[in-house]
Amino acid sequence: MKTRVIPAQITTVEDKIAGNLNLTQILLLMVTPFWTTIVYSLFIPKLELAWYKLPIIGIVSLLSIVLAVRVKGKVLLNWLVLILHYNARPRFYVFNKNEAYLRALDLPATEKKQKAEAKREAEKTKAVPIFTTRELAKLENIIADPKYSLSLKSAKKGGLDVAFEQNPK
């Protein structure tokens, strides 16, 4: 009776499509006929065999066959990608314990800085004038009066300039 070992972790098992070949190997081997077709049909003289086309086809064919070979259970292309990632990594890691990134620093602020910050905050939050009902009624009469014109212009930094002008007669 034939027995098979079922792996505990199924995600590491590669799917075999044709014989002992997986999808990556089949795709690497399919590069050769596609490349041969492209070189034969697009390079000058088109659809004719020329002496310079053979080395181009041969180099790509040899490269795709070599990359499809398995070494220690992995496709050679996977090893190559792994080595390239390893060589592209940063070589030096600098640790600076004095770095202020993501640290809560409690630095004493001088009185001048505190006064300057308070003054800036006061300028930012200017008090909005409160008008009485009588002043609002006068303003409404001025706006409705044809002798005066109201103009609104956008200022820098999102401000709004409002101007009342007397119309010339």
C-alpha positions as CSV (number, residue, x, y, z in Angstrom):
1,M,0.0,0.0,0.0
2,K,1.3,3.4,-1.0
3,T,1.5,6.1,1.7
4,R,2.0,9.8,1.4
5,V,3.2,12.3,4.0
6,I,0.8,15.3,4.3
7,P,2.8,18.4,5.3
8,A,1.7,20.3,8.4
9,Q,1.9,23.6,6.7
10,I,0.2,23.4,3.3
11,T,1.2,27.0,2.2
12,T,4.9,25.9,1.7
13,V,4.0,23.1,-0.8
14,E,4.4,24.1,-4.4
15,D,1.8,23.1,-7.0
16,K,3.2,20.8,-9.7
17,I,1.5,21.5,-13.0
18,A,3.3,19.3,-15.5
19,G,5.5,16.5,-14.2
20,N,7.9,18.1,-11.7
21,L,7.5,21.6,-13.0
22,N,5.7,24.4,-11.2
23,L,4.2,27.6,-12.8
24,T,7.3,29.7,-12.5
25,Q,9.4,27.1,-14.3
26,I,6.8,26.7,-17.0
27,L,6.6,30.4,-17.6
28,L,10.4,30.7,-17.7
29,L,10.5,27.9,-20.3
30,M,7.8,29.6,-22.3
31,V,10.0,32.7,-22.7
32,T,12.1,30.9,-25.2
33,P,9.5,30.3,-27.9
34,F,8.0,33.7,-27.5
35,W,11.4,35.4,-27.7
36,T,12.3,33.3,-30.8
37,T,9.1,34.3,-32.5
38,I,9.6,38.0,-31.7
39,V,13.2,37.9,-33.0
40,Y,12.4,35.9,-36.1
41,S,9.4,38.1,-37.1
42,L,10.4,41.6,-36.1
43,F,14.2,41.8,-36.6
44,I,15.5,42.7,-40.1
45,P,15.3,40.8,-42.4
46,K,11.8,39.9,-41.3
47,L,10.7,36.3,-41.4
48,E,14.1,35.1,-42.5
49,L,16.9,33.4,-40.7
50,A,20.0,35.6,-40.3
51,W,23.3,34.8,-38.7
52,Y,22.9,37.5,-35.9
53,K,19.5,36.2,-34.8
54,L,20.8,32.8,-33.7
55,P,23.1,34.1,-30.8
56,I,20.3,36.4,-29.5
57,I,17.9,33.5,-29.5
58,G,20.5,31.1,-28.0
59,I,21.5,33.5,-25.2
60,V,17.9,34.1,-24.1
61,S,17.0,30.4,-24.4
62,L,20.0,29.3,-22.3
63,L,19.3,32.0,-19.7
64,S,15.6,31.0,-19.3
65,I,16.6,27.3,-19.1
66,V,19.2,28.0,-16.4
67,L,16.9,30.1,-14.4
68,A,14.2,27.4,-14.4
69,V,16.6,24.8,-12.8
70,R,15.9,23.8,-9.2
71,V,18.7,24.1,-6.6
72,K,17.9,22.8,-3.1
73,G,14.2,22.6,-3.8
74,K,14.0,26.3,-5.1
75,V,13.9,27.6,-8.6
76,L,17.2,29.4,-9.5
77,L,15.2,32.6,-10.3
78,N,14.0,32.7,-6.7
79,W,17.5,32.4,-5.4
80,L,18.6,35.2,-7.7
81,V,15.8,37.5,-6.5
82,L,16.7,36.6,-2.9
83,I,20.4,37.5,-3.4
84,L,19.6,40.7,-5.2
85,H,17.3,41.8,-2.3
86,Y,20.0,40.9,0.2
87,N,22.6,43.0,-1.7
88,A,20.2,45.9,-2.1
89,R,19.6,46.2,1.6
90,P,21.1,49.1,3.7
91,R,24.5,48.2,5.0
92,F,24.7,50.4,8.0
93,Y,22.2,51.0,10.8
94,V,22.8,54.1,12.8
95,F,21.2,54.3,16.2
96,N,21.1,57.7,17.9
97,K,19.7,57.6,21.4
98,N,19.5,61.5,21.3
99,E,17.0,61.4,18.5
100,A,13.8,63.3,19.4
101,Y,11.5,61.3,17.0
102,L,8.4,59.9,18.9
103,R,9.7,61.2,22.2
104,A,7.9,63.4,24.7
105,L,10.4,66.1,25.5
106,D,9.8,68.3,28.6
107,L,11.9,71.3,27.8
108,P,11.7,74.4,30.0
109,A,10.4,77.4,28.1
110,T,11.7,80.8,29.0
111,E,9.3,83.6,29.9
112,K,10.0,85.5,26.7
113,K,9.0,82.6,24.6
114,Q,5.9,82.1,26.6
115,K,4.9,85.8,26.3
116,A,5.6,85.7,22.5
117,E,3.5,82.6,22.1
118,A,0.7,84.2,24.2
119,K,0.8,87.3,22.0
120,R,0.7,85.2,18.8
121,E,-2.3,83.3,20.2
122,A,-4.1,86.5,21.1
123,E,-3.5,87.8,17.6
124,K,-4.9,84.6,16.1
125,T,-8.1,84.7,18.2
126,K,-9.2,88.3,17.8
127,A,-12.5,89.1,19.5
128,V,-15.4,89.3,17.1
129,P,-17.3,92.5,17.7
130,I,-20.8,92.1,19.1
131,F,-23.4,94.4,17.5
132,T,-26.6,95.5,19.0
133,T,-29.9,95.2,17.2
134,R,-30.0,99.0,16.6
135,E,-26.5,98.9,14.9
136,L,-27.6,95.9,12.8
137,A,-30.7,97.8,11.6
138,K,-28.6,100.8,10.7
139,L,-26.2,98.6,8.7
140,E,-29.1,97.0,6.9
141,N,-30.4,100.4,5.9
142,I,-27.0,101.4,4.6
143,I,-26.7,98.3,2.5
144,A,-30.2,98.8,1.1
145,D,-29.5,102.5,0.3
146,P,-28.7,103.1,-3.4
147,K,-26.3,105.9,-2.4
148,Y,-23.8,103.3,-1.1
149,S,-22.3,100.2,-2.6
150,L,-21.0,97.2,-0.9
151,S,-17.9,95.4,-2.3
152,L,-16.4,92.1,-1.1
153,K,-12.9,91.1,-2.1
154,S,-10.9,88.1,-1.1
155,A,-7.7,88.9,0.6
156,K,-4.5,87.0,1.1
157,K,-4.5,83.9,3.3
158,G,-8.3,83.3,2.9
159,G,-9.4,86.7,4.4
160,L,-12.3,88.8,3.2
161,D,-12.2,92.6,2.7
162,V,-15.5,94.4,3.0
163,A,-15.8,98.0,1.8
164,F,-18.7,100.5,1.8
165,E,-18.4,103.2,-0.8
166,Q,-20.5,106.2,-1.6
167,N,-21.7,106.2,-5.2
168,P,-20.9,109.3,-7.2
169,K,-23.8,111.3,-8.4
